[in-house]
Structures are given as structure tokens and as C-alpha cells.
Amino acid sequence: MRWLADECVSALLVAQMRQAGHDVLYVAESTPGATDTEVAERANSETLLLLTEDKDFGELVVRRRWPVPGIIILRTGTDQSAFNWIRLEAAITRFGEALLGHLTIIEEARLRSRRLHSTI
């Protein structure tokens, strides 16, 4: 799977994802300061799973119907990249390719996923 990690995602988590073999484009490296709209448009135009810690994206994607191929929101309440990687890896294992077309919320103790209105 190809990913677009939002600027708010830690560089250490992005490095862990890359080390595990994921193709990750990182907003902080390529387009720092990009607006939420620009980030969502890039994810959609390049068919990238959007990874963010910004809960506003959930509102924008669900209520305002911004098209993205899939969005994963980290809501673990920690900035510890090792723990966030464990939780993200659990979501990847559980949902796999079904992350596409879904809004997935990763919390400290649970994973939630719901189908998006607009998918690839």
C-alpha cells in the first residue's frame, strides 16, 4: 500500500513504516505547510492512504465528503512512535486492503472502521 503521512505524524513513525517496507510520502518532507485541502487532494489524486493525527480530517472527509482513497486517524493520545507503530501495524494486519475506501480510527485500546461515501 502507498501512504501519505500528514505533517503532524511523527518522523519516527514514518521511518518505522518505511523500514517495514511501506511506500510512504511525508508531507513534512515534500510540502511542509500544505493545507488540509492540499493534503486531501494529493492523497486522492495519487491514490494514497492518508495517515494523520488531525481529527479535523474525519469531519472533512465524512461530513463535507472530501474524496480520499482511505484515511487512518491516529487517536492514541501518545506521541510515542513505537506504540503508534504497534497500533498502526495491528490495523494493517486486521483490515489490510480494506483500509482503502474506509475511515479507520486507531485508538489506544480499539480499532474502528467505517466505509467512506466516496472511494476509489
Secondary structure, 3 states (H helix, E strand, C coil): CEEEECCCCCHHHHHHHHHCCCEEEEHHHHCCCCCHHHHHHHHHHCCCEEEECCCHHHHHHHCCCCCCCCEEEEECCCCCHHHHHHHHHHHHHHHHHHHCCEEEEEECCCEEEEECCCCC
